[in-house]
């Protein structure tokens, strides 16, 4: 029998998604809605198979293997698994310098 995981968004991740949608919405409300739905759908898929995402290479170099990601280009959906809960931690743009951003965002949560 498959283990069932609950999906929980952190405030940080909710704010990331809101900021992404607001930014895109300035130019195209339709595209903003599509990005929103795509990110939510990809994040939801992580609660069915939470170990499918790769360990973040930027943090793995630091010995941190708690965080994983699933990608819906160009967005990286960062999450961690705790018991039967998948915590969505952050939504990041893969075009940014992620190492410093990840350490700053994830280690203060």
N, C-alpha and C positions, 0 to 999 in steps of 0.2 A: 504494500500500500504506500502511495506517495505521501510524503510529508507536506502539509499545507502551511504556507508561510503567509503572514500578514504583511501588508505593505504600509510603511509609515514614512511620510515626508517630513523632514526637519524644517524648521522655519527658514534656515539658510537656503535649502533647496527650493522651497516655495518662493522665496525672494528672488533667487536666481532665475527661475522660470518666469516669474512676473516681469522682471527686468528685460529678459530676452523678448518676451511678447510685446511689451511696451515699445521697445526699440524698433522692432520690425513693423509694428502697427503704424508707425509714423509714415512709412512708405507704402505699406500694403496690408490692410486689415485681413484680407483673404489669406495672404501668406503667413501672417502672424497666427491665425487660427490653425492653419495646416501644421505649422511648426509646433504649436501647443499640443495638438492631438498626436502628432508623431512622437514627441518626447514622452507624453503621458503613456502612450501605448507601449513604447520600448521599455520604460521604467516598470510598467505593470508586468511585462514578460519576465522581469528579473525575480518576481516573487514565486514563479513556478519552478524555475531552475536557477536558484541564486548563485550556485557555484560555476555557472557557465561563463560569467564574465571573467576577464583576466585580472590578475593582481596588478595594481598600478605600478608600472616600471619605475616611475620617478620616485615613488616612496619605497619600493622594494630595495632600491640601492641604499636606502637609509635603514634597512632592516625592518621596515613596517609592511606587514603583509595582511593587515586587517581589511584594507579597502580594495574593492573591485570596481570594474567599470563595464558598462555596455555602451556601445556607440551608435548614435544616429547622426551621421555626419552633418555638420561639423561639431556636433555636441557630444560631450562625454558625460555620461550619467554615472556619478560616483555614488557607491553604496557600500554598506557593510551589513553583515548578517549577525544577528544576536539572538540566539535561541530559535524561536519560530517567527522572528520578525526581520524583514528586510528594511533597513533604514536608508532612504534616499538622502544622501548627505549634501550633494552639490550638483549643479549642472554647469559645465564649463565649456568654453569655446576652445576647441583643439588648436586653433590658430594662434593662441596666446602662449606666452612662456608659462608653462604649467607647473614646473617644479616648485618655484617660489610660491605661486598662487595656491597650490595644493597644500603645501606645508603650512601656510598662513591660515587657510580656511579650515582644514580638517583637524589640525592639532589644537585649535582653540575651541572646538565644539565640545 
